[in-house]
């Protein structure tokens, strides 16, 4: 059997964490559907269990580390491309390469989409097989552009109405405060030896020690803000993989502290008076939106701090400095983007770290490359290897379903439900219409429908 060029004009876009990835990947999917692709987008867990039920397609991955799903797609003759969802912000080049890129995984890919030149250079340093690296930018960057300011307008206005002049804290301490305790990194070598194999391979004891100290500083900061600004709501948004309990324990003592992780972070950034963080990607997003940002840096480490987001922010090293900045920002003063140091790093960021922030969208560039890739792989034959892969996939799916029915614990179910909560096809189509309105009707002819599993949608024009 030959797969025709038409049947290969398909794209698989799995989404792991809905509030972080779905809107940007839906935008990319709209651009792809506009160019004639049929796109399957949705719950990564369901898609991965059902790869054999989908037609031949280009598979778009979100990491350069784990290889099992890429190998499975290759068995089904699917070309595989990817970007690194965490490739924009990192601690040091050495830690990034160790934690985020496996050269053997990289070698499986037909192409990689880099956030910017900085990301491309890091990937190329271990790109021994010379896999094509394309400096495209990322759809998450597209959402930050003025053209899509209307997309989150309703949510932004509702947050302002509900919480008024609130202070937003975004935490990113999943390394030492994770929901799945077996994946928490440790600075105790004895603890590391009994942990999961992945943790043993990736564990950075000194980095974990630094992050643990910062975590404690931020818990103390939250208490300080609760006391010093009783008239203002303080919203703490934990990282998607983070355990809420330590934050909630503090919030229970203060009437004005709320722990929430609902919805895409962008309307929260647009609605807040200012953002407080340390080394968080949301500061980069906030910088592109032009909001006020404070990096709280009570301790510092050149090798263990994420420099990019901190450099795009006003900086405070103690409570007194932070309080002084907070008072001015709550009075409506605009400080961040007028700070000479911040302005200097904003220029560096636009040149080196994020491509296609003006003129063409990153999504358009990526789809253009996907079109070329689909033309280069027109001829596919159903082989014995393909049949064996199909049988293996069916057996694996049946075994996984049985295992999940019998052994799956409540935490696993909760994590999956939190990562990808239910979303209706009506809501997906509402978001497509909003994208279309932002671009003067560009996607008016694109529609989503339910696909193979709940939480997986088929987009076509």
Protein Blocks (a to p, Z undefined) as FASTA:
>chain_A
ZZdfklmmccddddfblmlmmmmmmmmmmmmmmnopacdedjfklmmmmmmmpccddddd
fbfkbfmlmmmmmmnopacddddfklmbcfbfmlmmmmmpcfklmmmpgbdcdfblmlmm
mmmmmmmnopacddebjfklmmmpmklmmmmmmmmmmmmmmnopaddddddfklmmcfbl
mlpccfbfklmmmmcfklmmmpcfklmmmmmmmmmmmmmmmmmmmmmmmmbccdddddfk
bcfklmmmmmmmpmkbccdfehjfklmmmmmmbdcdehiaklmmmmmnopacddddfbcc
fklccfklmmmpccdfbfklmmmmmmmmmnopafklmpmklmmmmmmmmmmmoghkbhja
fklmmmmmmmmmmmmmmbccddfklmmmmmmmmmmmmmmmmmmmmmocfklmmmmmmmmg
cddfklmmmmmmmmmmmngomlmmgccdddfbghiacddZZ
